[in-house]
Amino acid sequence: MTDIRTIVKTDSRITEFQRKVYLTLLDVPRGATISYKELGEKIGCKSAQAIGQALKRNPFAPDVPCHRVISSNGSIGGFHGERNGKMIEKKLKLLQSEGVVL
């Protein structure tokens, strides 16, 4: 089976910006979180909103763990373009399964 990093590096469906976001996100270990702002800083992007838009379009989830990205204030943030409802419940369950408590 092909490594997820190789898939992200070579997939033609995503933009170079998305590629940077997803590859950087792969460095966030299971059980840890990162804020939209911190993720942006790591790739030289000052827009947490742009990071959120890239994550919303993540075709590799959960292998590229966008559920590990939270708001700077420690709140859950969004997930797949939603701020509440079933997708947020799913994000919470994914984080909880990794031992993250918010």
N, C-alpha and C positions, 0 to 999 in steps of 0.2 A: 504494500500500500504506500502511496506517495505521502510524504510529510506535508503537513498543513502549510508550513513556511514556503515550501516549493510551490504548492498550489497557489498561494497568495501572490508570490513573486511572478508567476507566469500567467495568471488568469487575465484574459483580455476583456472581461466584462466590467472591470473596475477601473477607476481613474488612478492616476499616480498619487493624488492626495489620499484617496481611500486606501491605497496600498500602504502608504506611510503609516496611516492610522492603525490599520489591521496588524501590520508587522510589529509596531511598537506595542500594541495591546497584547500580543503573544508573549511579551516579556513579563506581564503581570501574573504572578503565580496564583495557583488555586488557593483560595482562602484569603486572598488579599483584594483590595479595591484601589481604584485610582479615580481622581475627579476628572471631569471633562477638561477643566482648566489645566491640571497637571499633565494630562495626555497631550493637550495642545502645546504646552511649553516644551515637552520632549521632542516635538517635531517642528517647532518654530512657528506655530499657529496661535494667534492671539484670540481667536474666536471659538469659544466653547460651543456656540451654536453650530459652527461648521463641523466640529467634531461630532456633535449630536446627529447632524444630518448624515454624515458618513456612517455612523453606527446604525442609524435607522435603515440604511440600505445594505447592511452587512449580509452578503449571501452565504457566508461561511459559519454562521452561528449554529450551534454553540461552540464549534471548534475554534473560532476566533471569539473569545468570551466577552462580548459587549455587555453582558450582564454585570461585569465587574466594574463598570464605570458608573460613578455616583456623583451627586452634586457636591460642590465645595463645602457646603454647610453640613454635610454628612447625611442628607436626606437621600432617598432612593433615586430621585431623578426620573427619567423616562425610560421606556423600553419599546422598541419597534414603533416609535412615533406616538406612543400613548403615555399619559401621565397618571392614569388611574385605570381600574378595571382588571380584566383577566390577564393582560400582558404584564402588568405590575405585580400581580399575584405570582405569576410565573417567574419573574425576575427575583422576587423575594425567596421563592422556593429554591431556585438555583443557587442563590447566595447562601441560604441556610444549609443546603446540602454540602456546601464547601466549608461550613463552620463560621460564616460571617454573620454577625449580629448587628443590626442597625438600630 
